[in-house]
Amino acid sequence: MNVFAAPYANQYDTIYSDKDYEGECDLIAAAAAEHGVALRCVLDIGCGTGGPSLEWARRGIASG
């Protein structure tokens, strides 16, 4: 059984439907700026079904 198949992803998205990806990315961007880091690319590992990646893309920042 593949626990990462569509049924699992759908359940994950349902559970985290109110997750504030924009706010999380704001926090990361602010922390980077506070330390003089210009974000061009971020690495997201274990980020569910890609919510953070979509937000970074919306901002024009590559992720993977």
MIFILUM-324452 format. One record per residue: residue in one letter; x, y, z of N, C-alpha, C, CB in turn; residue number from 1. Coordinates in pm, 1 decimal. Atoms other than C-alpha are relative to their C-alpha. Glycine has a CB too. Example, Ala and Ser with C-alpha at 12.3 -4.5 7.8 and 13.67 -1.06 7.14 Angstrom:
PT residuo     n_xx     n_yy     n_zz    ca_xx    ca_yy    ca_zz     c_xx     c_yy     c_zz    cb_xx    cb_yy    cb_zz num
PT       a     89.0   -119.0      0.0   1230.0   -450.0    780.0     90.0    120.0      0.0    -99.2      2.7    124.6   1
PT       s    -82.0   -119.0     -6.0   1367.0   -106.0    714.0    -77.0    109.0     73.0     41.4     46.2   -141.5   2
//
This chain:
PT residuo     n_xx     n_yy     n_zz    ca_xx    ca_yy    ca_zz     c_xx     c_yy     c_zz    cb_xx    cb_yy    cb_zz num
PT       m     84.3   -118.7      0.0      0.0      0.0      0.0     88.8    125.0      0.0    -95.9     -0.2    122.8   1
PT       n    -73.3   -125.9      8.7    135.7    340.5    -99.1    -73.1    105.9     82.6     15.2     45.9   -148.4   2
PT       v     67.1    -97.0    -87.1     51.9    578.1    186.3      6.7    141.7    -55.1     61.2     -3.4    138.6   3
PT       f    -10.7   -133.3     57.1    149.4    875.6    -28.6    -80.8     15.6   -128.3    144.2     32.3    -26.8   4
PT       a     86.0     -5.0    118.0   -108.6    805.4   -299.2   -107.6    107.8     18.9    -65.4   -138.9    -26.4   5
PT       a    101.4   -105.6      1.8   -398.8   1038.0   -383.8    -90.4      2.4    123.4    -84.6    -15.1   -122.0   6
PT       p     86.7     -8.5   -118.5   -625.4    935.2    -91.9     69.6     64.2    119.9    -48.4   -138.6     38.3   7
PT       y    -74.7    -59.9   -110.2   -355.0   1028.0    158.0     17.2    149.2    -23.3    137.2    -68.0     16.2   8
PT       a    -20.0   -141.2     32.0   -280.3   1356.2    -16.8   -130.3     78.0     18.2     52.3     15.9   -144.5   9
PT       n    128.9    -67.2    -15.9   -650.0   1443.0    -24.3    -33.4     21.2    147.6   -111.1    -81.1    -67.9  10
PT       q     24.2    -13.0   -143.8   -680.7   1377.1    349.4     91.1    107.7     59.7     22.6   -135.7     71.5  11
PT       y    -95.2   -101.1    -48.6   -368.9   1586.1    417.5    -51.2    139.6    -33.3    140.8    -21.9    -62.2  12
PT       d     48.5   -131.0     41.9   -509.3   1876.1    217.6   -125.8     40.6     76.6    -28.1      0.0   -149.8  13
PT       t    120.8    -29.3    -77.5   -839.8   1851.0    403.7     36.9     42.9    141.9    -93.4   -123.2      3.8  14
PT       i    -41.3    -30.8   -137.4   -672.5   1850.1    745.2     65.9    137.4      7.9     96.4   -107.5     52.6  15
PT       y    -75.7   -125.0     -2.4   -448.9   2145.8    657.8    -59.5    107.5    -90.4    142.6    -26.2    -40.5  16
PT       s     63.2    -95.6     92.0   -699.6   2341.9    448.4      6.1    143.7     50.4   -144.4    -38.8    -23.1  17
PT       d     -6.5   -136.2    -53.0   -674.9   2640.6    682.3    142.5     42.8     37.4    -89.9     11.6    121.4  18
PT       k   -140.4    -31.2    -30.3   -294.7   2637.1    706.0     39.9    129.6    -71.8     94.1   -118.1    -42.8  19
PT       d    -38.6   -130.9     52.6   -144.3   2982.3    651.0    137.6     -6.6    -65.8     -0.3    105.4    112.2  20
PT       y   -127.1     11.0     71.4    124.7   2912.4    391.9     58.9    138.1    -28.2    -19.0    -77.4   -131.3  21
PT       e    -48.3   -135.0     26.7    147.3   3280.7    304.5     68.7     56.9    124.3   -116.2     91.6    -44.4  22
PT       g    -58.8    -48.9   -124.7    212.7   3369.3    668.7    130.8    -69.0     34.0    -97.1    -18.2    113.4  23
PT       e   -124.3     73.2    -25.4    473.7   3095.6    704.8    112.5     50.5    -89.4    -21.0   -150.5    -21.8  24
PT       c   -101.8    -50.4     92.7    657.0   3218.6    396.8     40.1    142.7     36.2    -51.5     -5.4   -145.2  25
PT       d    -32.2   -135.0    -47.3    632.8   3576.7    527.8    101.5     -6.9    113.6   -127.9     73.6     46.7  26
PT       l    -89.3     15.2   -114.7    802.5   3463.2    849.4    141.1    -38.1    -44.8    -55.0   -105.6     96.8  27
PT       i   -129.7     43.2     50.9   1083.4   3287.4    661.1     68.4    114.0    -75.5    -16.0   -122.9    -91.5  28
PT       a    -56.7   -111.2     76.2   1132.7   3582.8    426.3     48.3    110.2     93.8   -103.5     56.0    -99.2  29
PT       a    -39.5   -103.1    -95.9   1145.5   3825.3    721.5    126.8    -40.6     74.1   -113.5     26.8    100.0  30
PT       a   -119.8     48.2    -69.4   1401.3   3610.6    904.7    121.2      8.4    -91.3    -19.8   -144.7     48.9  31
PT       a   -110.5     -8.2     95.1   1615.5   3591.5    591.6     43.9    145.3    -17.5    -40.6    -60.7   -136.1  32
PT       a    -31.6   -141.2     18.8   1593.9   3968.6    538.0     70.6     57.9    123.0   -127.8     79.3    -29.7  33
PT       e    -61.8    -47.7   -124.3   1683.9   4031.7    903.6    148.3    -35.9      6.0    -72.7    -58.7    121.6  34
PT       h   -139.0     44.7      1.7   2007.2   3843.3    841.7     71.3     35.3   -130.7      6.0   -149.6     22.7  35
PT       g    -62.7    -46.9    121.9   2079.1   4012.5    509.2      2.5   -100.8   -112.9    136.7     41.6     29.4  36
PT       v      4.0    104.2    103.9   1987.0   3711.0    296.4   -111.4     32.7    -98.8    -21.8   -141.9     62.8  37
PT       a     98.6    -19.9    105.2   1811.6   3775.2    -34.5    -42.3   -137.5    -51.0     57.2     89.0   -116.2  38
PT       l     47.6    132.1     42.9   1597.2   3472.0   -107.7    -13.5     -6.3   -151.3   -134.7    -33.0     66.1  39
PT       r     14.4     29.2    142.5   1634.5   3338.9   -459.3    -55.0   -139.8    -18.8    134.5     14.8    -73.0  40
PT       c     41.2    139.3      6.8   1566.3   2973.4   -387.7    -11.1    -53.4    142.2    100.2    -84.8    -84.6  41
PT       v     15.5     63.7   -130.2   1437.9   2777.6    -89.0    -17.3   -150.2    -20.1   -121.0     60.0     77.7  42
PT       l     16.7    144.6      2.6   1445.8   2408.0    -12.9   -110.1    -36.1     97.6    132.8    -73.8     35.0  43
PT       d    106.2     44.1    -90.1   1124.8   2266.6    124.6     -2.9   -152.1      0.8   -138.3     58.2    -42.6  44
PT       i     -3.4    144.8    -18.2   1147.5   1917.1    259.5   -111.9    -38.0     95.4    138.9    -48.0     53.9  45
PT       g    107.6     45.2    -87.3    852.0   1735.5    404.7   -109.5    103.1     14.8     54.5    -34.9    135.1  46
PT       c     98.9   -107.9     -5.8    609.2   2012.8    316.2   -135.5    -43.5    -54.3     49.6    120.6    -77.6  47
PT       g    132.9     45.8     39.2    303.0   1800.0    250.2    -18.0     -8.0   -149.8   -104.0     90.1     57.4  48
PT       t     35.1     11.3    141.4    145.0   1843.9    -89.1     40.2    122.8    -81.7   -148.3    -22.9    -13.8  49
PT       g    -57.4   -108.1     80.0    333.4   2155.0   -197.7    -52.3    139.2     26.6    -20.8    -29.4   -139.4  50
PT       g     52.2   -133.6    -31.0    154.2   2447.9    -34.5    107.2    106.2      6.8    -73.6     -2.9    129.7  51
PT       p   -105.8   -101.2     -4.7    476.0   2630.9     50.4     64.0     24.8   -137.1    107.2    -42.1     99.4  52
PT       s    -59.9    -15.7    133.0    619.9   2565.9   -296.5    -85.7     88.6    -88.7     19.7   -136.5    -66.4  53
PT       l     90.0    -83.0     80.2    313.0   2720.9   -457.4      9.4    146.6     41.9   -144.9    -49.7     13.2  54
PT       e    -11.7   -138.0    -48.3    344.6   3029.1   -236.7    133.5     61.9    -41.3    -14.8      4.5    152.8  55
PT       w   -129.3    -54.1     44.3    715.3   3067.7   -311.8     -3.8     30.3   -149.3    114.7    -99.2     31.6  56
PT       a      9.7    -23.5    144.9    641.3   3035.6   -683.9    -79.6    127.2    -28.9    -66.0   -121.1    -70.4  57
PT       r     79.3   -120.3     17.9    374.8   3304.4   -655.6     84.8    124.7     23.4   -120.3     -1.1     94.2  58
PT       r    -90.1   -111.5    -32.3    648.4   3528.0   -512.5    119.0      8.8    -94.7     50.0    -13.5    142.2  59
PT       g   -111.3      0.1     94.0    888.9   3442.2   -793.0    127.2    -59.3     55.1     27.1    137.3    -44.8  60
PT       i   -116.7     64.5    -63.4   1119.4   3237.3   -568.8     -6.8   -148.9    -29.2      4.0     26.5    155.6  61
PT       a     -4.8    141.5     33.7   1227.6   2892.4   -682.5      2.7    -83.2    127.8    122.9    -31.3    -88.1  62
PT       s     -5.8     91.8   -113.4   1177.4   2599.6   -447.8     12.7   -141.8    -52.6   -125.3     14.3     90.8  63
PT       g    -13.8    139.1     41.8   1243.4   2233.4   -456.5     38.4    -87.6    114.2    100.9    -13.2   -109.6  64
//
